[in-house]
Amino acid sequence: MNKTEWRYAVVAFGVALAARLGLIATHPTMYSMDAYQRWGGRAHILVQDWLPATQSIIWMTDTLGGGQLAVRVAVSCIAAIALAAGGICARRLGGPVAGWAFLPVVVFGPSLTWTSVPYQEGTFLLFLFGGMALALGARAAGQDATQRDWLWADLVLGGIALVRYEGWPVALLYILWRKDKRAVIAAWGMLVWLLIKGLGIDNHAASPVHYADWEGLDTRFDGTAVATSIAKLGRLSLKTGGIWLYGLLCPAVVILLRRRVTGTIFFLLIFGGQLVITLAWMTGLETAIIRMHLLPGTLAGLLGAAAVGLMWPTLKPWVRPVLTLAAIVLAISFGRQGFDNAKISIKSVKHETRLLEKIDRCDDCRFVIRPRTKIGTRDRHDGCEILQGISELRHGDGFWCDRWGDRPSTFTPTHTARWKRGGYVIRAFE
């Protein structure tokens, strides 16, 4: 990168990180179910059915003595680097103005909310945008690009296969896009995972109530339910402001394709793949959720920003300040919505938060907990998972969850906490 790109990257990183640190400062409690399970399995790299890249960050932070806030700061830094790389991608697609047009996307509500806690999307974007920023730079350099430049791009993007399985077709697509047999090194992530599975290494179960979203997918498909979910997803695009990013996508793609901008088809195919994955995800969850807009919205924003950058020199002088003001308003709206998402998520676990406060006030107490159930999608979560996710407590060490198995004789409880409608009732153990 040249000095101008470095300066831009520092600004984009600073904006992305500042927004996330602000969210953490105002909403310090860990939130959302995957984050609870990841924190509950923090002593392990392989947890549940997840690939290891994101969990490695949590494991490393915990190993170094960091708590929940440290983990959230760590994943926020990862997301900030990823989005700064996304801005570099926008610049390399559409010129310097495209990078500035991408800035509202770094605080897009779903992204701000779920990359401030240990979810996979921040890591996914790190490898995608990081690898493509390097690759687009190497391609723009042409014959001046060294093999080392391409090697770094291949290695970085190849790591996407260790984040989510949907990263596997992305890595394969990248190899095809490269049109160079040496790009096969981008398959390293897939090979590492196949080696791990070949060695028969088992994943740690952070809680026994987990099951994969795709379990029984073929038997749960219902056209009416999917149509209802799609309609809900559309309403959520209005709530998140994602509708503006999607609305800009169609004219943006026309502009980019007409100008034959390198990388347009690659990113467009990934966007299309995300739509297919979202459809399968909605079928698995049997509903639509705000988080489903995170990756599609960010990718749409990238292509939209690139098109704005290309068209900027041709715009009438009065249009430019109008678009600048619109971008500022959009960024503020995105940020507020991201904070609201976190607030709602934390409010939904208020009963477990109150229970934790009572547990913390009771020195040398050991609780047997009968948890709240029917939480989240398809009844796959419970109050014990939440309690473990918002505290330093672990099942079997500080509390025992009745729903998670028979209590061993080595665990001697002093109190019980049983869920009854409206809250947990605590009594001395009898």
FIFIDO-545802 format. One record per atom (N, C-alpha, C): residue in one letter; x negated, y, z negated. Coordinates in steps of 0.2 Angstrom, whole numbers, padded with zeros to 4 digits, always signed. Last residue first. Example, Ala and Ser with C-alpha at 12.3 -4.5 7.8 and 13.67 -1.06 7.14 Angstrom:
2
S-0064-0011-0035S-0068-0005-0036S-0064+0000-0039A-0066-0028-0039A-0062-0022-0039A-0066-0016-0039
END
This chain:
430
E+0160-0144-0250E+0163-0149-0255E+0161-0156-0252F+0153-0129-0248F+0154-0136-0245F+0156-0140-0251A+0162-0114-0249A+0157-0118-0252A+0158-0125-0250R+0168-0106-0234R+0169-0109-0240R+0163-0113-0243I+0174-0095-0222I+0168-0098-0226I+0170-0100-0232V+0182-0094-0207V+0183-0094-0214V+0177-0098-0217Y+0181-0082-0194Y+0178-0088-0197Y+0180-0088-0204G+0196-0076-0185G+0189-0076-0188G+0187-0083-0191G+0207-0078-0177G+0206-0071-0180G+0199-0071-0184R+0211-0094-0181R+0213-0089-0176R+0212-0082-0180K+0196-0101-0188K+0203-0100-0188K+0205-0094-0184W+0182-0110-0189W+0185-0105-0185W+0193-0106-0186R+0172-0112-0203R+0177-0115-0199R+0181-0109-0195A+0158-0115-0212A+0162-0110-0208A+0166-0113-0203T+0153-0121-0227T+0156-0122-0221T+0159-0116-0218H+0137-0123-0237H+0144-0119-0235H+0146-0122-0228T+0127-0131-0239T+0129-0127-0245T+0136-0124-0243P+0121-0147-0233P+0124-0140-0232P+0126-0137-0239T+0107-0155-0228T+0111-0154-0234T+0114-0147-0234F+0101-0166-0218F+0104-0159-0218F+0109-0158-0223T+0098-0179-0218T+0093-0175-0220T+0095-0167-0220S+0109-0186-0213S+0109-0186-0220S+0103-0181-0223P+0116-0177-0199P+0111-0182-0202P+0111-0181-0210R+0132-0175-0192R+0127-0172-0196R+0122-0177-0199D+0135-0179-0175D+0135-0181-0182D+0130-0178-0186G+0137-0165-0163G+0135-0172-0165G+0136-0173-0173W+0142-0153-0160W+0136-0155-0157W+0134-0162-0159R+0152-0148-0169R+0154-0151-0162R+0148-0154-0158D+0146-0144-0180D+0150-0150-0180D+0152-0153-0173C+0130-0138-0181C+0136-0137-0177C+0140-0144-0177W+0121-0132-0194W+0123-0138-0191W+0130-0137-0187F+0108-0120-0198F+0115-0122-0197F+0116-0129-0193G+0094-0121-0201G+0098-0116-0203G+0106-0117-0203D+0092-0132-0189D+0087-0128-0194D+0091-0121-0196G+0102-0137-0182G+0098-0142-0186G+0093-0138-0190H+0101-0124-0170H+0105-0130-0173H+0100-0135-0176R+0093-0109-0177R+0093-0115-0172R+0098-0121-0175L+0092-0092-0178L+0094-0098-0180L+0094-0103-0175E+0090-0079-0173E+0084-0083-0174E+0086-0090-0176S+0104-0074-0163S+0100-0074-0169S+0094-0078-0168I+0112-0076-0152I+0112-0069-0154I+0108-0069-0161G+0113-0090-0149G+0110-0085-0144G+0109-0078-0147Q+0119-0096-0160Q+0112-0098-0159Q+0108-0093-0154L+0131-0091-0158L+0128-0089-0164L+0120-0091-0163I+0135-0096-0145I+0134-0089-0146I+0130-0088-0152E+0135-0110-0148E+0131-0108-0143E+0129-0100-0144C+0145-0110-0158C+0139-0112-0160C+0133-0109-0155G+0157-0107-0150G+0154-0102-0155G+0147-0103-0157D+0155-0113-0133D+0158-0113-0140D+0154-0108-0144H+0159-0118-0116H+0155-0114-0121H+0159-0114-0128R+0167-0122-0106R+0161-0126-0107R+0157-0123-0112D+0180-0119-0101D+0179-0121-0108D+0173-0125-0109R+0180-0112-0088R+0181-0119-0089R+0180-0122-0095T+0171-0098-0094T+0174-0102-0089T+0175-0109-0090G+0174-0093-0111G+0171-0093-0105G+0175-0097-0100I+0180-0104-0124I+0176-0098-0122I+0173-0098-0115K+0185-0114-0131K+0189-0111-0126K+0186-0105-0124T+0181-0112-0149T+0181-0115-0142T+0185-0111-0137R+0172-0109-0164R+0177-0106-0159R+0176-0110-0152P+0165-0123-0173P+0165-0116-0169P+0172-0115-0166R+0161-0126-0189R+0166-0129-0184R+0168-0123-0179I+0146-0128-0196I+0150-0124-0193I+0155-0128-0188V+0137-0128-0211V+0140-0133-0206V+0146-0129-0203F+0123-0119-0217F+0130-0119-0215F+0132-0125-0210R+0114-0115-0231R+0114-0120-0225R+0121-0121-0223C+0105-0102-0239C+0112-0106-0237C+0111-0110-0231D+0095-0094-0243D+0095-0101-0244D+0101-0105-0243D+0106-0080-0245D+0100-0082-0245D+0100-0090-0247C+0117-0072-0235C+0117-0078-0240C+0110-0081-0240R+0117-0063-0226R+0117-0060-0233R+0117-0066-0238D+0117-0070-0214D+0111-0067-0216D+0111-0064-0223I+0131-0074-0214I+0125-0079-0215I+0119-0076-0217K+0137-0062-0211K+0138-0065-0218K+0133-0071-0219E+0132-0060-0199E+0131-0055-0204E+0132-0058-0211L+0137-0071-0192L+0130-0070-0193L+0128-0065-0198L+0151-0067-0192L+0149-0073-0195L+0141-0073-0197R+0150-0056-0184R+0152-0055-0191R+0150-0061-0195T+0147-0063-0172T+0142-0057-0174T+0144-0056-0182E+0158-0071-0169E+0151-0074-0171E+0146-0069-0174H+0167-0060-0167H+0168-0065-0172H+0162-0068-0174K+0162-0054-0155K+0162-0050-0162K+0163-0055-0168V+0160-0057-0142V+0158-0061-0147V+0157-0058-0154S+0165-0046-0134S+0169-0053-0134S+0166-0058-0139K+0156-0036-0136K+0163-0036-0139K+0166-0043-0140I+0147-0040-0126I+0145-0040-0134I+0151-0040-0138S+0154-0038-0114S+0151-0044-0116S+0150-0045-0124I+0157-0024-0115I+0162-0029-0115I+0160-0036-0117K+0144-0019-0114K+0148-0017-0120K+0154-0022-0121A+0139-0023-0102A+0136-0025-0108A+0140-0024-0114N+0148-0016-0094N+0148-0023-0093N+0145-0026-0100D+0145-0002-0097D+0151-0005-0099D+0151-0013-0099F+0132-0002-0091F+0133-0001-0098F+0139-0004-0100G+0136-0002-0077G+0132-0007-0080G+0132-0007-0088Q+0144+0009-0076Q+0147+0003-0075Q+0143-0003-0078R+0134+0019-0077R+0139+0018-0082R+0143+0012-0082G+0127+0016-0065G+0124+0015-0072G+0129+0015-0077F+0136+0019-0055F+0133+0012-0056F+0130+0011-0063S+0137+0033-0057S+0143+0028-0058S+0141+0021-0059I+0125+0037-0054I+0127+0038-0061I+0133+0034-0062A+0124+0033-0041A+0119+0031-0046A+0122+0031-0053L+0134+0042-0035L+0134+0034-0035L+0130+0031-0040V+0128+0054-0037V+0135+0052-0040V+0136+0045-0041I+0117+0053-0029I+0116+0054-0036I+0123+0052-0040A+0123+0051-0016A+0119+0046-0019A+0118+0047-0027A+0130+0063-0015A+0134+0057-0015A+0130+0051-0018L+0119+0072-0014L+0123+0072-0019L+0128+0066-0020T+0114+0067-0001T+0110+0066-0007T+0114+0067-0014L+0124+0069+0007L+0123+0062+0006L+0118+0062+0000V+0124+0083+0007V+0130+0080+0005V+0128+0073+0003P+0111+0087+0012P+0113+0088+0004P+0119+0084+0002R+0114+0081+0025R+0108+0079+0021R+0110+0080+0013V+0123+0089+0032V+0125+0082+0030V+0120+0079+0025W+0117+0101+0036W+0122+0101+0031W+0124+0094+0028P+0109+0097+0047P+0106+0099+0041P+0111+0099+0035K+0113+0081+0054K+0114+0088+0054K+0112+0091+0047L+0102+0068+0057L+0108+0071+0054L+0108+0078+0054T+0090+0062+0062T+0095+0064+0067T+0101+0068+0064P+0083+0058+0051P+0080+0064+0055P+0085+0066+0060W+0091+0048+0046W+0090+0054+0042W+0088+0060+0047M+0092+0035+0051M+0096+0040+0054M+0095+0047+0051L+0083+0028+0044L+0082+0028+0051L+0086+0034+0054G+0088+0029+0031G+0081+0031+0032G+0080+0032+0039V+0100+0022+0033V+0100+0029+0031V+0093+0032+0032A+0095+0009+0035A+0099+0012+0040A+0099+0020+0039A+0090+0006+0022A+0085+0006+0028A+0089+0010+0034A+0101+0006+0014A+0096+0011+0013A+0092+0012+0019G+0108-0005+0019G+0111+0001+0020G+0106+0007+0019L+0099-0015+0015L+0100-0014+0023L+0103-0007+0024L+0100-0013+0001L+0094-0013+0005L+0095-0011+0012G+0114-0016-0001G+0111-0009-0002G+0104-0008+0001A+0115-0029+0002A+0118-0024+0006A+0116-0017+0005L+0107-0034-0009L+0105-0035-0002L+0108-0030+0003T+0115-0030-0020T+0108-0027-0019T+0106-0028-0012G+0127-0037-0017G+0127-0030-0017G+0120-0027-0017P+0123-0051-0018P+0125-0048-0012P+0125-0040-0012L+0118-0050-0032L+0113-0051-0026L+0116-0049-0020L+0130-0046-0039L+0123-0044-0040L+0119-0044-0034H+0143-0051-0039H+0141-0045-0034H+0134-0043-0035M+0144-0060-0049M+0144-0062-0042M+0142-0057-0037R+0146-0053-0060R+0140-0055-0059R+0139-0057-0052I+0160-0052-0062I+0157-0047-0059I+0150-0048-0057I+0169-0067-0055I+0166-0063-0061I+0161-0058-0058A+0183-0078-0051A+0177-0073-0049A+0175-0069-0055T+0186-0095-0054T+0187-0088-0054T+0182-0084-0051E+0181-0108-0054E+0188-0107-0053E+0190-0100-0055L+0168-0111-0054L+0170-0108-0060L+0178-0107-0060G+0168-0117-0041G+0165-0121-0047G+0168-0118-0053T+0173-0108-0033T+0176-0114-0033T+0174-0118-0039M+0163-0098-0034M+0170-0096-0037M+0174-0103-0037W+0152-0105-0029W+0152-0103-0036W+0159-0102-0038A+0156-0105-0015A+0155-0111-0019A+0155-0110-0026L+0156-0091-0013L+0162-0095-0012L+0162-0102-0016T+0142-0089-0015T+0147-0086-0020T+0154-0089-0019I+0136-0095-0005I+0135-0098-0011I+0140-0095-0016V+0141-0087+0006V+0143-0094+0006V+0142-0097-0002L+0134-0075+0002L+0142-0075+0002L+0144-0083+0002Q+0121-0079+0003Q+0124-0077-0003Q+0131-0077-0003G+0120-0080+0017G+0119-0086+0013G+0122-0085+0006G+0121-0067+0021G+0126-0072+0023G+0126-0078+0018F+0109-0063+0015F+0115-0060+0013F+0121-0064+0015I+0100-0070+0023I+0100-0071+0016I+0107-0068+0013L+0103-0064+0036L+0105-0071+0035L+0105-0073+0027L+0098-0051+0033L+0105-0052+0035L+0107-0059+0034F+0085-0053+0032F+0089-0051+0026F+0096-0052+0027F+0082-0058+0045F+0080-0062+0039F+0084-0060+0033I+0086-0047+0053I+0090-0053+0053I+0088-0058+0047T+0076-0037+0049T+0084-0036+0048T+0087-0043+0048G+0063-0039+0051G+0066-0041+0045G+0073-0041+0044T+0061-0025+0062T+0058-0032+0059T+0060-0033+0052V+0073-0018+0071V+0069-0017+0065V+0067-0024+0063R+0080-0015+0083R+0076-0021+0083R+0070-0020+0077R+0089-0005+0084R+0082-0003+0084R+0077-0008+0083R+0100-0013+0084R+0099-0009+0090R+0092-0007+0090L+0099-0017+0070L+0098-0022+0076L+0097-0018+0082L+0101-0005+0063L+0095-0009+0062L+0094-0014+0068I+0114-0002+0067I+0109+0003+0068I+0102-0001+0068V+0121-0013+0063V+0122-0011+0070V+0116-0007+0071V+0119-0013+0049V+0117-0018+0053V+0116-0017+0060A+0126-0001+0046A+0119-0001+0045A+0116-0007+0049P+0139-0004+0048P+0136+0001+0052P+0128+0001+0052C+0140-0014+0037C+0142-0015+0044C+0138-0010+0049L+0136-0008+0025L+0132-0013+0028L+0134-0014+0035L+0145+0001+0019L+0139+0004+0023L+0135-0001+0027G+0153-0007+0012G+0156-0003+0017G+0150+0000+0022Y+0145-0012+0002Y+0147-0017+0008Y+0150-0013+0014L+0143-0001-0005L+0137-0004-0002L+0139-0009+0003W+0156+0002-0009W+0152+0007-0005W+0146+0004-0002I+0159-0009-0017I+0163-0008-0010I+0159-0003-0006G+0153-0009-0029G+0149-0012-0023G+0153-0011-0017G+0159-0003-0039G+0156+0002-0034G+0153-0002-0028T+0165-0011-0048T+0157-0011-0049T+0155-0005-0044K+0178-0010-0044K+0176-0009-0051K+0169-0007-0052L+0178-0015-0031L+0180-0008-0033L+0178-0006-0040S+0174-0028-0034S+0170-0024-0030S+0171-0016-0030L+0185-0033-0041L+0179-0032-0044L+0174-0027-0040R+0193-0035-0030R+0195-0030-0035R+0189-0028-0039G+0187-0045-0024G+0188-0039-0020G+0189-0033-0025L+0188-0055-0033L+0181-0053-0031L+0182-0046-0028K+0202-0057-0032K+0199-0054-0038K+0192-0052-0037A+0202-0063-0019A+0206-0056-0021A+0203-0053-0027I+0195-0074-0022I+0192-0070-0017I+0196-0063-0018S+0204-0081-0031S+0197-0079-0033S+0194-0073-0029T+0215-0083-0023T+0216-0079-0028T+0209-0076-0031A+0208-0092-0014A+0211-0086-0011A+0212-0081-0017V+0206-0103-0023V+0200-0099-0020V+0202-0092-0017A+0219-0107-0026A+0214-0104-0031A+0209-0100-0028T+0223-0111-0013T+0226-0106-0016T+0222-0102-0022G+0214-0122-0011G+0214-0116-0006G+0217-0110-0010D+0203-0129-0022D+0210-0128-0021D+0211-0121-0017F+0192-0141-0028F+0193-0136-0022F+0201-0135-0021R+0188-0151-0036R+0192-0145-0039R+0194-0140-0034T+0182-0161-0030T+0188-0162-0033T+0192-0156-0035D+0170-0155-0027D+0174-0158-0022D+0181-0159-0024L+0164-0152-0040L+0166-0147-0035L+0171-0149-0030G+0159-0160-0050G+0166-0161-0048G+0168-0156-0043E+0148-0147-0054E+0150-0154-0056E+0157-0155-0054W+0143-0135-0052W+0145-0139-0046W+0147-0146-0048D+0139-0130-0064D+0145-0127-0061D+0147-0131-0055A+0135-0142-0076A+0133-0138-0070A+0140-0136-0067Y+0137-0140-0094Y+0137-0144-0088Y+0137-0140-0082H+0135-0140-0111H+0133-0137-0105H+0135-0143-0099V+0136-0145-0124V+0142-0143-0121V+0141-0141-0114P+0124-0147-0131P+0127-0152-0127P+0133-0151-0123S+0111-0135-0128S+0117-0136-0131S+0121-0142-0127A+0099-0136-0122A+0100-0131-0127A+0106-0132-0131A+0090-0150-0118A+0097-0147-0119A+0098-0142-0124H+0076-0150-0108H+0079-0149-0114H+0086-0147-0114N+0073-0161-0095N+0075-0155-0097N+0078-0155-0104D+0060-0173-0093D+0067-0172-0094D+0067-0164-0096I+0050-0179-0080I+0050-0174-0086I+0057-0172-0087G+0046-0187-0069G+0051-0189-0074G+0052-0185-0080L+0038-0185-0059L+0035-0187-0065L+0040-0189-0071G+0047-0179-0050G+0044-0186-0049G+0040-0189-0055K+0049-0167-0055K+0054-0172-0055K+0052-0179-0054I+0036-0162-0052I+0039-0162-0059I+0044-0167-0060L+0036-0163-0038L+0031-0166-0042L+0034-0167-0049L+0047-0154-0035L+0047-0161-0033L+0042-0165-0037W+0041-0142-0039W+0047-0145-0042W+0048-0152-0041V+0030-0141-0030V+0029-0141-0037V+0035-0144-0041L+0037-0140-0018L+0033-0146-0019L+0031-0147-0027M+0043-0128-0019M+0047-0134-0018M+0043-0140-0020G+0032-0120-0020G+0036-0120-0025G+0041-0126-0025W+0026-0121-0007W+0022-0124-0013W+0027-0124-0019A+0030-0116+0005A+0034-0122+0002A+0031-0124-0004A+0021-0107+0009A+0026-0105+0006A+0031-0110+0003I+0013-0114+0018I+0010-0114+0011I+0016-0111+0006V+0017-0112+0030V+0020-0118+0027V+0018-0118+0019A+0010-0103+0037A+0015-0100+0032A+0018-0106+0028R+0003-0108+0047R-0001-0107+0040R+0004-0105+0035K+0010-0108+0058K+0010-0114+0054K+0007-0113+0047D+0021-0095+0061D+0014-0097+0060D+0014-0103+0055K+0033-0088+0060K+0031-0091+0066K+0023-0092+0066R+0040-0082+0050R+0033-0080+0050R+0030-0083+0057W+0053-0087+0050W+0052-0080+0052W+0045-0079+0053L+0050-0100+0045L+0052-0099+0052L+0051-0092+0054I+0047-0096+0032I+0042-0100+0036I+0044-0099+0043Y+0060-0091+0028Y+0054-0087+0028Y+0048-0090+0033L+0068-0102+0028L+0069-0097+0033L+0063-0092+0034L+0062-0109+0017L+0061-0112+0024L+0063-0107+0029A+0065-0099+0007A+0058-0101+0008A+0057-0104+0015V+0079-0101+0008V+0076-0094+0009V+0068-0095+0011P+0081-0114+0004P+0083-0112+0011P+0080-0105+0013W+0077-0112-0010W+0074-0117-0005W+0075-0115+0002G+0085-0103-0017G+0079-0101-0015G+0075-0105-0010E+0095-0111-0022E+0096-0107-0016E+0090-0104-0013Y+0090-0115-0034Y+0089-0120-0028Y+0091-0116-0021R+0079-0103-0041R+0086-0106-0040R+0085-0110-0034V+0065-0103-0045V+0070-0099-0048V+0077-0102-0047L+0056-0109-0037L+0056-0111-0044L+0061-0107-0048A+0057-0103-0024A+0060-0110-0025A+0060-0113-0032I+0050-0092-0025I+0057-0091-0026I+0060-0098-0027G+0037-0094-0023G+0039-0095-0029G+0046-0094-0030G+0035-0090-0009G+0036-0097-0011G+0038-0098-0018L+0032-0076-0010L+0039-0078-0008L+0040-0086-0010V+0018-0077-0014V+0023-0074-0019V+0030-0076-0017L+0012-0084-0004L+0012-0087-0011L+0018-0084-0015D+0014-0076+0007D+0017-0083+0007D+0017-0086+0000A+0008-0064+0003A+0015-0064+0005A+0018-0071+0004W-0006-0069+0002W-0002-0067-0004W+0005-0066-0003L-0008-0073+0016L-0008-0078+0010L-0004-0076+0004W-0008-0061+0022W-0002-0065+0023W-0002-0071+0018D-0020-0055+0017D-0013-0052+0016D-0007-0056+0017R-0029-0065+0021R-0028-0064+0014R-0021-0061+0013Q-0030-0063+0034Q-0027-0069+0032Q-0025-0069+0025T-0026-0045+0037T-0031-0051+0036T-0027-0057+0034A-0021-0034+0049A-0019-0038+0043A-0024-0044+0043D-0024-0029+0061D-0028-0026+0056D-0026-0030+0049Q-0014-0033+0070Q-0021-0036+0070Q-0025-0034+0064G-0002-0027+0060G-0003-0031+0066G-0010-0034+0065A+0004-0020+0050A-0003-0019+0051A-0005-0022+0057A+0017-0025+0049A+0016-0018+0052A+0009-0017+0053R+0014-0037+0043R+0016-0037+0050R+0016-0030+0053A+0010-0033+0031A+0006-0037+0035A+0008-0037+0042G+0022-0027+0026G+0016-0023+0027G+0011-0026+0031L+0031-0038+0026L+0032-0033+0031L+0026-0028+0032A+0024-0046+0016A+0024-0048+0023A+0026-0043+0028L+0026-0038+0005L+0019-0040+0007L+0019-0042+0014A+0040-0038+0004A+0036-0031+0005A+0029-0033+0007M+0042-0051+0003M+0044-0048+0009M+0041-0041+0010G+0038-0054-0010G+0035-0058-0004G+0036-0054+0002G+0046-0045-0017G+0039-0045-0018G+0036-0048-0012F+0059-0049-0014F+0057-0043-0012F+0049-0042-0012L+0058-0063-0019L+0061-0061-0013L+0058-0055-0010F+0052-0062-0032F+0049-0066-0027F+0051-0064-0020L+0062-0053-0038L+0055-0052-0039L+0051-0056-0033L+0074-0059-0036L+0073-0053-0033L+0065-0052-0033F+0073-0070-0046F+0074-0071-0039F+0072-0065-0035T+0071-0062-0058T+0066-0066-0055T+0067-0068-0048G+0084-0057-0058G+0079-0053-0058G+0072-0056-0056E+0093-0068-0059E+0093-0064-0053E+0087-0059-0053Q+0093-0076-0070Q+0089-0078-0065Q+0088-0073-0060Y+0093-0068-0087Y+0096-0072-0081Y+0091-0072-0075P+0090-0062-0101P+0087-0067-0097P+0091-0071-0092V+0095-0045-0098V+0095-0051-0102V+0092-0057-0098S+0095-0036-0088S+0092-0034-0095S+0093-0039-0100T+0101-0041-0077T+0093-0041-0077T+0090-0038-0083W+0114-0038-0080W+0112-0045-0080W+0104-0046-0079T+0116-0024-0079T+0118-0028-0084T+0114-0034-0085L+0110-0020-0067L+0108-0017-0073L+0110-0021-0079S+0118-0028-0058S+0110-0029-0058S+0108-0026-0065P+0131-0023-0059P+0129-0030-0061P+0122-0031-0062G+0127-0008-0056G+0130-0010-0062G+0129-0018-0064F+0112-0002-0049F+0118-0005-0048F+0121-0009-0054V+0100+0004-0050V+0104+0004-0056V+0111+0002-0055V+0094+0002-0038V+0091-0001-0044V+0094+0000-0050V+0103+0009-0029V+0104+0002-0030V+0100-0001-0036P+0098+0022-0030P+0105+0020-0033P+0106+0013-0034L+0086+0020-0021L+0086+0021-0029L+0093+0020-0032F+0087+0020-0008F+0088+0013-0011F+0088+0014-0019A+0084+0032-0003A+0091+0030-0003A+0092+0024-0007W+0070+0031-0005W+0074+0036-0009W+0081+0034-0009G+0067+0022+0006G+0065+0021-0001G+0069+0025-0006A+0071+0030+0017A+0075+0024+0015A+0073+0021+0008V+0062+0040+0018V+0068+0042+0016V+0072+0035+0013P+0051+0032+0024P+0051+0035+0018P+0057+0036+0014G+0058+0018+0034G+0054+0024+0033G+0055+0027+0026G+0065+0006+0035G+0068+0012+0038G+0064+0018+0037L+0057-0005+0031L+0062-0006+0036L+0064+0001+0040R+0048+0000+0022R+0045-0003+0028R+0050-0005+0033R+0058+0005+0013R+0053+0010+0016R+0050+0007+0023A+0063-0007+0009A+0067-0002+0012A+0063+0003+0016C+0052-0013+0002C+0055-0016+0008C+0059-0011+0012I+0051-0003-0008I+0045-0004-0003I+0048-0007+0003G+0062-0007-0015G+0062+0000-0012G+0056+0000-0007G+0059-0020-0019G+0064-0019-0014G+0064-0012-0011A+0049-0016-0028A+0047-0020-0022A+0052-0019-0017A+0057-0011-0037A+0052-0006-0034A+0050-0010-0028L+0064-0023-0041L+0067-0017-0037L+0063-0012-0034A+0053-0030-0047A+0057-0033-0041A+0060-0027-0037I+0050-0022-0058I+0045-0023-0052I+0048-0025-0046A+0062-0023-0065A+0060-0016-0062A+0054-0017-0057A+0062-0036-0068A+0067-0033-0063A+0065-0027-0060I+0051-0037-0077I+0051-0041-0071I+0056-0038-0065C+0056-0028-0087C+0050-0026-0083C+0050-0030-0076S+0067-0036-0091S+0068-0029-0088S+0062-0027-0084V+0060-0047-0097V+0064-0048-0091V+0066-0041-0087A+0054-0040-0108A+0050-0043-0103A+0054-0044-0096V+0065-0035-0115V+0060-0030-0112V+0056-0033-0106R+0070-0047-0119R+0074-0043-0115R+0070-0037-0111V+0060-0052-0127V+0062-0055-0121V+0066-0051-0116A+0060-0042-0137A+0054-0043-0133A+0056-0046-0126L+0073-0045-0143L+0071-0038-0139L+0065-0038-0135Q+0070-0058-0148Q+0075-0056-0143Q+0074-0050-0139G+0052-0058-0151G+0059-0060-0152G+0064-0058-0146G+0036-0064-0149G+0041-0060-0147G+0048-0062-0149G+0025-0073-0150G+0028-0071-0156G+0034-0065-0155L+0021-0080-0139L+0017-0074-0141L+0020-0071-0147T+0031-0088-0137T+0025-0091-0139T+0020-0086-0142D+0041-0080-0132D+0042-0083-0139D+0035-0085-0141T+0035-0077-0120T+0036-0071-0124T+0037-0074-0132M+0035-0090-0114M+0029-0086-0115M+0030-0080-0120W+0049-0092-0113W+0044-0097-0117W+0038-0093-0119I+0053-0082-0105I+0056-0083-0111I+0051-0087-0116I+0046-0086-0093I+0045-0079-0096I+0047-0079-0103S+0051-0098-0090S+0044-0097-0092S+0042-0091-0095Q+0064-0096-0086Q+0063-0099-0093Q+0056-0098-0095T+0061-0092-0073T+0064-0088-0078T+0063-0090-0085A+0056-0105-0067A+0052-0098-0067A+0055-0093-0072P+0061-0118-0068P+0058-0116-0073P+0055-0108-0073L+0079-0122-0065L+0072-0122-0063L+0068-0117-0067W+0091-0129-0076W+0088-0123-0073W+0081-0125-0070D+0099-0137-0083D+0098-0139-0076D+0094-0134-0072Q+0091-0136-0099Q+0097-0137-0095Q+0096-0140-0088V+0074-0131-0096V+0080-0131-0101V+0086-0132-0096L+0058-0131-0097L+0063-0134-0094L+0069-0135-0098I+0051-0125-0108I+0051-0122-0101I+0056-0124-0096H+0055-0121-0125H+0054-0126-0119H+0054-0122-0113A+0059-0113-0135A+0053-0117-0136A+0051-0121-0130R+0071-0108-0131R+0065-0104-0130R+0059-0107-0131G+0084-0112-0131G+0079-0117-0128G+0072-0113-0127G+0091-0101-0134G+0092-0107-0139G+0086-0112-0137W+0089-0093-0123W+0086-0091-0130W+0086-0097-0134R+0097-0100-0114R+0090-0099-0113R+0086-0097-0119Q+0110-0099-0120Q+0107-0105-0119Q+0099-0105-0118Y+0112-0085-0119Y+0112-0088-0126Y+0108-0095-0125A+0111-0082-0106A+0106-0079-0110A+0106-0083-0117D+0123-0089-0102D+0116-0092-0100D+0111-0089-0104M+0132-0080-0108M+0131-0087-0110M+0125-0090-0108S+0130-0064-0115S+0131-0068-0110S+0128-0075-0111Y+0117-0054-0125Y+0124-0056-0122Y+0124-0060-0116M+0109-0048-0139M+0109-0052-0133M+0116-0054-0131T+0110-0031-0145T+0112-0038-0146T+0112-0042-0139P+0108-0018-0141P+0102-0022-0143P+0104-0030-0144H+0113-0006-0133H+0116-0013-0134H+0111-0018-0135T+0104+0005-0133T+0111+0006-0135T+0115-0001-0136A+0092-0001-0129A+0092+0003-0135A+0099+0004-0137I+0096-0008-0117I+0094-0012-0123I+0094-0008-0129L+0099+0004-0109L+0104-0001-0111L+0102-0005-0117G+0086+0009-0109G+0091+0013-0112G+0097+0008-0113L+0079-0001-0102L+0077+0000-0109L+0083+0005-0112R+0086+0001-0089R+0086-0005-0093R+0084-0005-0100A+0082+0014-0086A+0089+0012-0086A+0090+0006-0090A+0068+0012-0085A+0071+0017-0090A+0078+0015-0091L+0066+0003-0074L+0065+0001-0081L+0068+0006-0086A+0071+0011-0063A+0074+0004-0065A+0073+0002-0072V+0062+0022-0064V+0069+0023-0064V+0073+0016-0067G+0049+0016-0063G+0051+0020-0069G+0059+0021-0070F+0050+0010-0050F+0049+0006-0056F+0051+0010-0063A+0051+0022-0043A+0056+0017-0043A+0056+0012-0049V+0038+0028-0046V+0045+0031-0048V+0050+0026-0048V+0029+0018-0041V+0029+0020-0048V+0036+0023-0050A+0033+0018-0028A+0034+0012-0032A+0034+0014-0039Y+0028+0031-0024Y+0036+0029-0024Y+0037+0023-0028R+0015+0029-0026R+0018+0034-0030R+0026+0033-0030W+0012+0019-0016W+0011+0018-0023W+0015+0023-0028E+0015+0026-0005E+0019+0020-0007E+0018+0019-0014T+0005+0035-0005T+0012+0038-0005T+0017+0032-0007K-0007+0028-0004K-0005+0032-0010K+0002+0034-0010N-0002+0011+0003N-0006+0018+0003N-0003+0022-0003M-0004-0006+0000M+0000+0000+0000M-0004+0006+0000
END
